Amino acid sequence: MIKAYAVFEPGGELKPYEYDPGPLASDQVEIEVEHCGICHSDLSMIDNEWGMSQYPLVPGHEIIGTIGAVGADVTHLKPGQRVGLGWHSGYCMHCETCLSGDQNLCSAAESTIVGRHGGFADKVRASAASVVPLPEGVDPASAGPLFCGGITVFNPLVQYGISPNARVGVVGIGGLGHMALQFLNAWGCEVTAFTSSAAKREEALSLGAHHTLDSRDNDALAAAAGRFDLILSTVNVKLDWNAYLGTLKPKGRLHIVGATLEPLDVGAFSLILAQRSVSGSPVGSPVTIGKMLDFAARHDIKPVTESFSFEEINDAIAHLRNGKARYRVVLSR
C-alpha cells in the first residue's frame, strides 16, 4: 500500500489516504519520496481550476527520491539511485514528437497528477523514461522545484537558441521568475526584472537581474521601447501585452510560461511591422531536464525554498495559497 495525502473535493483539505498501486509495470519504477515541491499547478488541480481533476486526488509533481524498485525491462535506473520526477510521468515513445526527442510535446503524455496519483506520498510510480537522475552538486532538499518551475523557464533558452548576449526581461519575480533570473544570468544574458514590488527589486538584483523596471510605470515601459530580444512572462494574470511587445526589438519574442487563463489581447501591427513573435512552451523533455540539472550544478543555481514536513501539508498549502511563499514550498521527510 502507498500512504499518501489526498483531497476529496474541489478546494478541500488534504487528508491521509492509502491506495494499492497494483503490480509494478515492466517499464516503471517506484520512487521512495524524500522531498516534494508544491506548485501553483497543484493548487489548480486541488481546486479543479482546469476542469480535469479526479477525486480523490493526490497532488505533487516536483518529486525527489530514491529508486525503491524497477520494472523488469528497466536497465538504466537502479535501486537506491536518487532521481527526480516532474509534470510528466510517461510518454507514448512511438509518435513523431517522442522519436524526435520532444517527449514533453507528446499528445499522449501522461501527467503525474492528472488521472493518477502524485508525490504527496511515501512512494510514487512512473514510467522510467520520465524519471531523471539527480547529478552530484544538486541539493536534493531544494531540487524538486527544478523539475517543474525550473525546467519551464530553462526550456525556452534551449528551444529558441537564446544568445548568451541577449537582452532579456522577466515578468513576475515569484516561483518561476526567481529561477529564470538565475538561469539567464548564468547563461550570459543582460537581465531585467519587471516588477511592481519595491521589496522585490533588491531581491531581483541579488538573484541575478542587472536592472529592474517598474511594470506599473507606463513612462518606464515606453522608455524601454525596442530594448529586449526576449521577454519571459511567468505571471498568471492579464497584463497590457501590447505595452510589453513595444519593448521588444525587431524579431523579438514575447514568451509565455505563466498559465494565464485570460485571452491574450495583442495588436497585429506590433507583430507584423517588427516581425515580433508571441509563443509559449510547457516543461521540457527528459534530456533537456538533464541538461538543466547539469547547468544548475555547474553554476550553483538553486530555487529559494521554504521547508515543511509532510504532516504540515495543509499549512504548507495555505502558505502558498496566501501568497506568502518565498519563493517555493517543499515538503520534506
N, C-alpha and C positions, 0 to 999 in steps of 0.2 A: 504493500500500500504506500502511496505517496501522501505525505502530510503537507497541506497547503493552507493558504488563506484565500477565501473566495468571497465574492459579492453575489448576492442572490436576487437583487432587484436594482434597477437603474438608480444610481446615486446612493446606494445602500452602504452600510458598514461592512468591512471585511471581517469574516468570522472563520474560525478553524474548520477545515474541510478535508476529508480523506477520499481518495479515489484509487481504483485499481487500474493501472495503465495496460494491463494485459501483457502478453509475451513481447519481448523486445524484438522489433523487426530486424531483419538481416542487415539493412543499410543504416540502422540507427545507432546512436549512443545514448547512454543515460548519464547525465551530469549531476554530480552532488554539489548543490548550490552553496557557495560561500558568501557571495555578495550579489545583490540585485538592485540596480538603479530604479528610481521611479521617474517616469517620463510623463509629460503632458498627454502623450498618446494613451498612457494607462488611464488617466483621468477621463479622457474622451471615451474610452471603451467602458469604464465603470459607469459613466453617465449615459451610455448609448447615444452619444452625440452624433455618431456617424451612421446610426441605424443598422448596425450589423453585429451588435453584441448578443451573445447567447449566455443564459444564466443557468446554473451557477458559473461564474467567470473567475478564473484565476489569472490575474494580470501578471505583468513582469516580463520585460523583453530586453533588459540590459544585464545579462547574466554572466557572472564569473564563477567558475567552479572547477572541480577536477573530474575527470572521466572515471565513473564507477563501473561501467560495463559497456562492452562494444558488441554490435551485432556480428553475425558470422561472416559477413562479407566486408567488414571494415578492417582495413590494413594500415591506414595512415595515422590512426589515433590509437593511443594505448591507455589502459587503466592507470590512473594516477597522474596523467598529464593535465596541466592546468590550461583551460580553454575559455573562450567566450562565445556567447550566442546573442544575436541581436533580433531585429524585427522579423527576419525570415528564418523559418525552421525547416525548409525543404523547397526543392525545385523539381521540375519535371525531368531536367537533364537531357532532353532529346529535342526540344524546339530550337529554332534558329538562334534565338537570343541566348539561350543557355549554351549552345555549342559555340557561340561567338564570344563567350566569356562575360556576358551581361546577364547573369542569373537574376540579378535584382530587378530586371525588367520582364522576367518570365510571367506570362499571363496566368500561369497555373501555380505560381509560387505560393507556398503555404506560410501564413503569418503565425508567429509564435503564440499570439493571444487571440486569434480570430478563429473560432470554431474548434479550439483546442486549449489546453491549459498551459500557462506560462510559469514564470520563475519565482513567484511569491510562494515558494515551496521548498521542501528539503531536497527534492530531486526534480528534474525536468528531462524530457526526451526530445530528440530532434534528429533529423537526417544528418549523417556525418558530413555531408557535403556543405552544410550551412554552418558548421562549427569551426572556429578559427583558433589555433594555438596562441597562447599569450607569450610573447617573447620576453626574454630576460630584459630587465630595465624598465618594465611597465608595472606600476604598483597595482596589485590585484584589488586592493581595497577601494581604489578610485577609478579603476579602468572600465567598470560597467557602462557608464555614460558614453564612452568612446564607441561602443557598439551600436548606438543609435544616433545620438546627437553629434558625436564626433565624426562619424563617417558621413553623416548628412551634410556637414559643412566642408569636409575634405574632398568628397567625391567630385564636386564641380571643378576643383582645381585640376584634377586628372582628366575629366571628361572633356573639358574645353581648352586644355593646354594653356592654362593661365601663365603668362610670362612672369619670371621672378622679379622683373622691374615694373610690373603693372601697378597702377594706382587703383586701390580697391576700397570701397566703402562698405561698412557693415551696419545694417539697420537692426537695432534691437540688441542690447547688451544684457542678455539673460542666459538661459540654459544652453542655447545654441550659440549665440553671439560671442560669449566669452571664450568658447573654444575656437571659433572662427578667427578671432583676433590673434590667438597664439599660433595657429597653423599658418595664417597669412604672413605674419611677421617672420616666422622661421623660413617660409617659402622665399622670402626676399622682397615681398611687396611693400609699397608705401601704403599704410593702412590708416583709414579714417573711420572713427566710430561715430555713427549718427545716434545721438541720444538726447532725450528731453529732460533727463535727470541730472541735475548738477552733482549729486552724490556719486553718480556712476562715471563722471568724466575722469576723475583721478584714478578710479579702478580700471577704466578702459585703458588709460595710458600705462598703468602698471602691468596690464595683461598683454600688451603688445601694440596698441594703437600709437601711431605717431602724431595724430591730430584728432580732435573731436569737433563735431559740428552739431549745433543745436537744431534738432529736427523740427522744432516748432517755430523757428525763426525764418520767416519767408525771405527776408533780405539775405540771410546767410545761405539759403538754398540757391537763391538767384545768383549770388556771388560765386557759387561753385559751378556755374554753368560750364559744361564741356570738360570737367576735370577727370572723371573716372573712366577706367576701362571696364570695370565690373562693379556692380552694386549687388551685394548679397543680402536679401531680406530674410530675416529669421523670425519676424513677428507674425502673429495670427490675427491681426486686426486690419481693418481697411485704412489705407493711407491715401494721400494725394499722389498717386503713382505718376501722374504727368509731371509733377514738380521734381520727382526723383529722376525720371527719364531725362529731364533737361540738364541734369548734372553729368550725364554720360558724354563721353567723346563720340565722334563718328565711329560707327561699328561697335559701340559699347553695348554691354549686356546687363539687363536687369534680371537677376536670377532669384527665383522664389523657392525657398525651402521651408518657410513657415506655413503651416496649414491653415491659412485664412479661408473661411467659408464664403466670404463676400466676393462677388464677381469683380474682376479687375477692370476698372474704367480707364482705358488707355486710348489716347488720341492717335489715330493712324499716321498723321503727318509727322509727328515727332519720331516715329519709327522709319517712315519712308525717306524723309529728306536727309536723315543722317545715317541711314542703314543700320539702325539700332535693333536689338533683339530683346524679346521677353521670353524667358524659359523657366523651367522648373526641373527638379530631379528628386528621386527618392534616395534611400540608403544605397550603399554601394555593393558590388559583388564581393564574394569571399576573398578573391585575390586583391581587390582594392582595399578591403578591410585590413588584410595582412600588410599591405604597403603602408597604410595609415599607422598601424601599430608600430612598425619599424621606424617610421618617420618620427612618431611621438617619442619612442625610446631614445632615438639619436639626439633629439632636440629638447628632451626633458619637458614635454608637453603633458600637462595633467589637467583634467577637469577639476574645478574648485567644488568640493563636495562637503556635505553635512551628513553625519552618520547617525542612523537609528538602528535599534535592534529589530528583528522580525516581529517580536512581541509588541513593539511600539508602532506597528504598521499603520494603525488608524491615526495616530498622532502625526506620523510622517506624511500621510496623505493630506491631512488638514494643513500642515505646514506648507506644503506645495500649493494646495488649493487657495490658500490665503495670500499667496504671493510673497511669502517670507523666505523662500529658498534662495541661498547664495552659494552656488548657483544650481547645483544638482543635489538631489537627495538620494542616498544609498542605504539600503538595508544590509546589515552585516550580522553574521553569527558570532 
